[in-house]
Amino acid sequence: MNVSSVERSGLFYEQHDDAPLIISDIDRFNINYSNDGLQITLGRQAINLSSTFYFSPNDFFAPFAANTFYRIYKPGVDAFRLDKDVDQLGQFTVIYALGFQADSEEDGAWASSVESDQNSLLLRYSGVLGNFGWSLLGGTLQDNELLGFGLQGEVFSWLGLRAEGNVSQKK
């Protein structure tokens, strides 16, 4: 299943008779609840926490390669996401993404069963201060503890800046 090297359950993937044609590979399948500044999404969904375009260290789930220019479509991962508006320009986000063990029978494929030590839990706060949007994030990404940031805005009324980064270490 080289088509779907994204870490997600093989439950929605089906191929018959070892044919090179994939019969079904469901990429989005989720339930969404939204009310009064609260949005909850459960299921297969696209997740991107990045601020920059080419080199995006905070794009943890199904990241784009640096040389990928067609970035309209992003593969989904199996996750729970909660977004809560804190004020008019601030948002708190909780993401819990499931991790899966690599399928030993097929190169680039993932097993259907959840591997609990590969699960990820990230907390993120984003807001605006002056002309800059910023974000702070932290949590566990598979078996790593992580702290990160994102920043984007304009200085001198003509120079746009974007930056992001993170520091991680094994648990």
C-alpha positions as CSV (number, residue, x, y, z in Angstrom):
1,M,0.0,0.0,0.0
2,N,2.6,2.6,-1.0
3,V,-0.3,4.9,-2.0
4,S,-1.2,5.3,1.6
5,S,2.1,5.7,3.5
6,V,0.1,7.9,5.9
7,E,0.0,6.3,9.3
8,R,-3.7,5.3,9.6
9,S,-5.8,2.2,10.0
10,G,-5.8,-0.3,7.1
11,L,-9.5,-0.9,8.0
12,F,-10.8,1.3,5.1
13,Y,-8.3,-0.1,2.5
14,E,-9.2,-2.9,0.2
15,Q,-7.4,-4.4,-2.8
16,H,-8.5,-7.6,-4.6
17,D,-6.4,-10.4,-6.1
18,D,-3.1,-8.5,-5.6
19,A,-4.1,-6.3,-8.5
20,P,-2.3,-2.9,-8.7
21,L,-5.6,-1.2,-8.6
22,I,-6.9,-0.1,-5.2
23,I,-10.6,-0.8,-4.9
24,S,-11.3,1.5,-1.9
25,D,-9.2,3.7,0.3
26,I,-11.5,6.0,2.3
27,D,-9.6,9.2,3.0
28,R,-12.2,11.3,4.9
29,F,-14.8,9.7,7.2
30,N,-15.6,11.7,10.3
31,I,-18.3,13.1,12.6
32,N,-18.3,16.8,13.4
33,Y,-20.1,18.8,16.1
34,S,-20.0,22.6,16.1
35,N,-21.7,25.0,18.6
36,D,-20.9,28.4,20.1
37,G,-17.1,28.5,19.4
38,L,-16.6,24.8,20.0
39,Q,-15.9,22.3,17.3
40,I,-15.3,18.6,17.8
41,T,-14.2,16.2,15.0
42,L,-13.9,12.5,15.4
43,G,-12.7,10.2,12.6
44,R,-10.4,10.3,9.6
45,Q,-9.5,14.0,8.9
46,A,-6.7,16.2,7.5
47,I,-4.6,17.9,10.2
48,N,-2.1,20.5,9.6
49,L,-0.5,22.7,12.3
50,S,2.0,24.4,10.1
51,S,2.6,28.1,9.5
52,T,5.2,27.9,6.8
53,F,4.9,26.5,3.3
54,Y,8.0,24.7,2.0
55,F,9.8,23.5,5.1
56,S,7.1,22.9,7.7
57,P,8.4,21.1,10.8
58,N,5.0,21.4,12.6
59,D,3.2,19.5,9.9
60,F,3.3,16.2,11.9
61,F,0.5,14.2,10.4
62,A,0.9,13.2,6.7
63,P,3.3,16.0,6.0
64,F,3.9,17.3,2.5
65,A,7.3,16.9,0.9
66,A,9.2,20.2,0.5
67,N,9.0,19.9,-3.3
68,T,5.2,19.2,-3.4
69,F,3.6,22.2,-5.0
70,Y,0.0,20.8,-5.2
71,R,-1.1,21.2,-1.6
72,I,-4.8,21.5,-2.0
73,Y,-5.4,17.9,-1.0
74,K,-4.1,16.5,2.3
75,P,-4.5,12.9,3.3
76,G,-6.6,12.2,6.5
77,V,-5.4,10.5,9.7
78,D,-7.5,8.8,12.3
79,A,-7.9,11.4,15.2
80,F,-10.0,13.3,17.6
81,R,-9.8,17.1,17.4
82,L,-11.3,19.7,19.7
83,D,-11.1,23.4,18.8
84,K,-12.4,26.0,21.3
85,D,-12.4,29.7,20.6
86,V,-10.9,31.5,23.6
87,D,-11.6,35.0,22.4
88,Q,-12.2,36.7,19.0
89,L,-8.7,35.9,17.8
90,G,-7.5,33.0,20.1
91,Q,-8.1,29.3,19.9
92,F,-7.2,26.3,22.0
93,T,-6.8,23.0,20.2
94,V,-6.5,19.4,21.5
95,I,-5.6,16.7,19.0
96,Y,-5.4,13.0,19.8
97,A,-4.2,10.9,16.8
98,L,-4.1,7.2,16.8
99,G,-0.9,5.4,16.0
100,F,-0.7,2.1,14.1
101,Q,1.9,-0.7,13.8
102,A,3.4,-1.2,10.4
103,D,1.9,-4.1,8.5
104,S,4.6,-6.8,8.2
105,E,3.0,-8.3,5.1
106,E,2.8,-5.2,2.9
107,D,5.5,-2.5,2.5
108,G,4.3,1.0,3.4
109,A,1.0,-0.4,4.9
110,W,-0.4,0.0,8.4
111,A,-2.2,-2.6,10.5
112,S,-5.8,-2.1,11.6
113,S,-5.1,-2.4,15.3
114,V,-4.1,0.6,17.3
115,E,-0.6,0.6,18.8
116,S,-1.1,2.7,22.0
117,D,2.6,3.7,22.4
118,Q,2.4,5.3,18.9
119,N,-0.6,7.5,19.7
120,S,-0.1,11.3,19.8
121,L,-1.6,14.0,22.0
122,L,-1.0,17.6,21.2
123,L,-2.2,20.8,22.8
124,R,-2.0,24.1,20.9
125,Y,-2.9,27.7,21.6
126,S,-2.9,30.2,18.9
127,G,-3.6,33.9,19.1
128,V,-2.8,37.4,17.7
129,L,-0.5,40.0,19.2
130,G,0.0,43.2,17.3
131,N,0.6,42.3,13.6
132,F,1.6,38.7,14.4
133,G,-0.3,35.5,14.6
134,W,1.5,33.1,16.9
135,S,1.0,29.6,18.3
136,L,2.5,27.5,21.0
137,L,2.1,23.7,21.1
138,G,3.2,20.8,23.2
139,G,2.5,17.2,24.0
140,T,3.5,13.8,22.9
141,L,4.1,12.9,19.2
142,Q,4.2,9.1,19.1
143,D,7.1,8.3,21.5
144,N,8.5,11.8,21.7
145,E,7.8,14.7,24.0
146,L,7.4,17.9,22.0
147,L,7.4,21.7,22.4
148,G,6.9,24.0,19.4
149,F,5.9,27.4,18.1
150,G,4.6,29.1,15.0
151,L,4.7,32.8,14.0
152,Q,3.5,34.7,11.0
153,G,3.0,38.4,10.4
154,E,4.3,41.6,8.9
155,V,6.9,44.2,10.0
156,F,7.6,47.6,8.5
157,S,4.2,47.3,6.6
158,W,5.9,45.5,3.8
159,L,8.0,42.5,5.0
160,G,6.1,39.3,5.7
161,L,7.6,36.8,8.1
162,R,6.7,33.2,8.8
163,A,8.6,30.9,11.2
164,E,7.9,27.7,13.0
165,G,9.9,25.0,14.9
166,N,9.9,22.5,17.6
167,V,12.1,20.6,20.0
168,S,11.5,17.0,20.8
169,Q,13.1,14.2,22.8
170,K,12.4,10.6,23.4
171,K,10.2,9.8,26.4
